[in-house]
């Protein structure tokens, strides 16, 4: 296992640590927020390592985005359970992730690679920023975090539609 994949595995290990710390400490002391931030930063680190050292592997291509989704969804779920954000909005986020992951899998099976779009990148950034702001113990960051969260929900919908509309050939029934 190369260094980039090891960093991804560290992120995977940090997910249950983040959840356990969140439930133990709650938002107090910002410990869970710090763990989430560290875990999120490992995504940039493993991506940089993989690209700069030519360490891109099939394992990494599969596991890295999966671990990213599990991390963000774990954070969204603990925030729903804490009644900080509404479940209906997280359901939209989860549904989009599942639909686009399935869509990308279908496209890959057809030999089509669907690159991340500007909308997808904006969605990811807004989700991560909202999660950090909502995890931090501060009334001010929570207030801003809620606005960024709803922006993330809107960008989640837009980016999902954008992927499907731009790649509608994947849904051509004759190709399936």
Buried (B, 14 or more C-beta within 10 A) or exposed (E): EBEBBEBBBBBBEBBEBBBEBBEEBEBEEBBBBBBBBBBBEBBEBBBEBBEEEEBBBEBBEEBBBEBBBBBBBBBBBBBBEBEBBBEEBBEBBBEBBEEBEEBBEBBEEEEEEBEEBEBBEBBBEBBBBBBBBBBBBBEEBBEBBBEBBBBBBBBBBBBBEBBBEEBEEBEEEEEE
